Amino acid sequence: MNRETHWNSVYANKAEEALTWFEPDAAQSAALIRSHAVAGDPIIDAGGGASRLVDGLLEAGLGPLTVLDLASAALDVSKQRLGERSKQVNWITGDVTTWSPDRVYAVWHDRAVFHFLQDPAAQAAYCDVMSKAVAPGGVAIMMTFAEDGPEACSNLPVQRYSSQTLAAKIEANVPGQFIVINAQEFVHITPKGNEQKFQMTVFLRKGKTA
């Protein structure tokens, strides 16, 4: 089963609230984005799927907003939940490792996509896309399982990171383009009450702003 089929199957067969990564309001991500963006700044949620982050960003008057995800079934969940408000969002069904951005963004947000990429070629492709998508002076917010976090998610293996090892991975693939400006660890509580340890790193895209 390829990745697209896998994720479409997940969202077709489980309720949004039953997924281990479900957050009722995505408050942490929303707060981070608000600290780096103002109204009018383009924002992309890479792998946003059915996340309720987009709801909170719309309510905060941020955007324009783009949500990119491999699974059309996941995006459909968000569109149905938002109803008429979904027309305010640019929805893209696509693979983050092969997608070609047609604009740059002030904020790139990824909660737990990159850690699924095990193949060095896929990691390199992701970093290349991210470097093209983030405007100079913009930020990339990346969350992955921490080094002592789960070894798998949704029956797929993941690569765990510390902020330092993630920064080293980004630097190896797109050298000299991003610097770390914030890093922390946190614990996500799943709908069943289990703990998942994450790390979060905010990268600043180097270069002169327009």
C-alpha positions as CSV (number, residue, x, y, z in Angstrom):
1,M,0.0,0.0,0.0
2,N,1.5,3.4,-1.0
3,R,1.4,6.4,1.3
4,E,-1.6,8.1,-0.5
5,T,-3.7,4.9,-0.3
6,H,-2.7,4.4,3.4
7,W,-3.7,7.8,4.5
8,N,-6.9,7.9,2.5
9,S,-7.8,4.6,4.1
10,V,-7.1,6.0,7.6
11,Y,-9.4,9.0,7.2
12,A,-12.1,6.9,5.4
13,N,-12.3,4.4,8.2
14,K,-11.8,6.3,11.4
15,A,-13.6,9.3,12.9
16,E,-11.5,12.4,13.2
17,E,-11.7,12.4,17.0
18,A,-10.5,8.8,17.2
19,L,-7.1,9.5,15.5
20,T,-4.2,9.5,17.9
21,W,-3.0,12.9,16.6
22,F,-6.4,14.6,17.1
23,E,-6.4,18.0,18.8
24,P,-9.7,19.7,19.5
25,D,-8.3,23.2,18.9
26,A,-4.6,22.9,17.8
27,A,-4.0,25.7,20.3
28,Q,-0.2,25.2,20.5
29,S,0.3,25.4,16.8
30,A,-2.1,28.3,16.5
31,A,-0.3,30.3,19.2
32,L,3.1,29.7,17.5
33,I,1.8,30.8,14.2
34,R,0.2,33.9,15.7
35,S,3.6,34.8,17.2
36,H,5.2,34.9,13.7
37,A,2.4,36.1,11.4
38,V,0.0,39.0,11.0
39,A,-3.1,39.3,8.8
40,G,-2.1,39.2,5.2
41,D,0.9,36.9,5.7
42,P,0.5,33.7,3.6
43,I,0.5,30.6,5.7
44,I,0.7,26.9,4.7
45,D,-0.1,23.9,6.8
46,A,1.9,21.1,5.3
47,G,0.2,17.8,5.9
48,G,-2.7,19.7,7.6
49,G,-5.3,17.1,6.6
50,A,-8.3,17.1,9.0
51,S,-6.5,19.3,11.6
52,R,-8.6,22.0,13.2
53,L,-5.6,24.4,13.1
54,V,-7.2,26.0,10.0
55,D,-10.4,26.7,12.0
56,G,-8.5,28.7,14.6
57,L,-6.4,30.6,12.0
58,L,-9.5,31.7,10.2
59,E,-11.1,32.8,13.4
60,A,-8.0,34.9,14.2
61,G,-8.2,36.6,10.8
62,L,-4.9,35.2,9.6
63,G,-4.0,34.2,6.1
64,P,-4.3,33.7,3.1
65,L,-4.3,30.1,4.2
66,T,-3.2,27.0,2.3
67,V,-3.6,23.4,3.5
68,L,-1.6,20.7,1.7
69,D,-2.1,17.0,2.2
70,L,-1.5,13.7,0.4
71,A,-5.0,12.4,1.4
72,S,-8.0,14.0,-0.3
73,A,-10.2,12.2,2.3
74,A,-8.5,14.1,5.1
75,L,-9.0,17.5,3.3
76,D,-12.7,16.5,2.8
77,V,-13.1,16.2,6.5
78,S,-11.9,19.7,7.0
79,K,-13.9,21.1,4.2
80,Q,-17.1,19.6,5.5
81,R,-16.4,20.8,9.0
82,L,-15.8,24.4,7.9
83,G,-18.7,24.5,5.5
84,E,-18.9,27.9,3.7
85,R,-15.7,29.0,5.4
86,S,-13.8,26.4,3.5
87,K,-14.0,28.6,0.5
88,Q,-11.5,31.0,2.2
89,V,-8.8,28.3,2.1
90,N,-6.6,27.1,-0.7
91,W,-6.8,23.2,-0.5
92,I,-4.1,21.3,-2.3
93,T,-4.1,17.5,-2.6
94,G,-0.4,16.6,-3.2
95,D,2.7,15.0,-1.9
96,V,4.9,17.4,0.0
97,T,8.0,15.8,-1.5
98,T,7.0,16.4,-5.1
99,W,4.8,19.5,-4.8
100,S,5.9,22.7,-6.6
101,P,4.9,25.8,-4.8
102,D,3.7,28.7,-7.0
103,R,4.2,31.3,-4.3
104,V,6.2,31.9,-1.1
105,Y,4.8,31.8,2.5
106,A,5.6,33.7,5.6
107,V,4.9,30.6,7.7
108,W,5.4,26.9,6.9
109,H,3.8,24.6,9.6
110,D,4.3,20.9,9.8
111,R,3.0,18.9,12.7
112,A,4.3,15.3,12.3
113,V,4.8,14.9,8.6
114,F,8.6,15.0,8.2
115,H,9.1,12.2,10.8
116,F,7.4,9.7,8.5
117,L,10.0,10.3,5.8
118,Q,12.6,7.5,6.2
119,D,14.2,7.6,2.8
120,P,17.1,10.2,2.6
121,A,15.9,11.1,-0.9
122,A,12.4,11.9,0.4
123,Q,13.9,13.9,3.2
124,A,16.0,15.9,0.7
125,A,13.0,16.5,-1.5
126,Y,11.0,17.8,1.4
127,C,13.7,20.2,2.4
128,D,14.1,21.4,-1.1
129,V,10.3,22.1,-1.4
130,M,10.3,23.8,2.0
131,S,13.3,26.0,1.0
132,K,11.4,27.1,-2.1
133,A,8.1,27.7,-0.3
134,V,9.4,29.8,2.7
135,A,10.1,33.4,2.0
136,P,13.3,35.0,3.2
137,G,12.6,36.2,6.7
138,G,9.7,33.7,7.0
139,V,9.6,30.8,9.4
140,A,9.2,27.0,9.3
141,I,7.6,25.4,12.3
142,M,8.4,21.7,12.4
143,M,7.1,19.2,15.0
144,T,8.2,15.5,15.1
145,F,8.3,12.8,17.7
146,A,11.1,13.4,20.2
147,E,14.0,11.0,20.6
148,D,12.2,9.3,23.4
149,G,8.8,9.5,21.6
150,P,6.9,6.7,19.8
151,E,8.7,4.6,17.2
152,A,5.7,4.3,15.0
153,C,2.4,6.0,14.2
154,S,-0.6,4.8,12.3
155,N,1.3,1.5,11.8
156,L,4.1,3.2,10.0
157,P,7.7,3.6,11.4
158,V,8.9,7.1,12.1
159,Q,12.3,8.8,12.5
160,R,12.6,10.5,15.9
161,Y,14.5,13.7,16.4
162,S,15.8,16.2,18.9
163,S,15.9,19.8,17.8
164,Q,19.6,19.5,17.3
165,T,19.4,16.4,15.0
166,L,16.5,17.9,13.1
167,A,18.5,21.1,12.5
168,A,21.4,19.0,11.4
169,K,19.2,17.2,8.9
170,I,17.8,20.4,7.5
171,E,21.3,21.9,7.2
172,A,22.7,18.9,5.4
173,N,20.0,19.0,2.8
174,V,19.6,22.8,2.3
175,P,22.8,24.2,3.7
176,G,23.0,27.8,4.9
177,Q,19.3,28.5,4.4
178,F,17.7,28.0,7.9
179,I,18.7,28.8,11.4
180,V,17.0,27.7,14.7
181,I,15.2,30.5,16.6
182,N,13.1,28.5,19.0
183,A,13.1,24.9,20.2
184,Q,11.2,23.0,22.9
185,E,9.8,19.6,23.8
186,F,6.1,19.0,24.7
187,V,3.8,16.1,25.4
188,H,0.7,15.4,23.3
189,I,-2.1,13.5,25.0
190,T,-4.0,11.2,22.6
191,P,-7.8,10.8,22.7
192,K,-7.2,7.6,24.7
193,G,-5.1,9.4,27.3
194,N,-1.7,8.2,26.2
195,E,1.4,10.4,26.2
196,Q,3.4,11.1,23.0
197,K,6.6,13.1,23.4
198,F,7.3,15.6,20.6
199,Q,9.9,18.2,19.8
200,M,9.2,21.5,18.1
201,T,11.7,23.6,16.3
202,V,11.2,27.0,14.6
203,F,13.5,27.8,11.8
204,L,14.1,31.3,10.3
205,R,14.6,31.3,6.5
206,K,17.7,33.3,5.9
207,G,18.1,36.0,3.2
208,K,16.7,39.4,2.6
209,T,13.0,40.1,2.6
210,A,11.5,41.7,-0.4
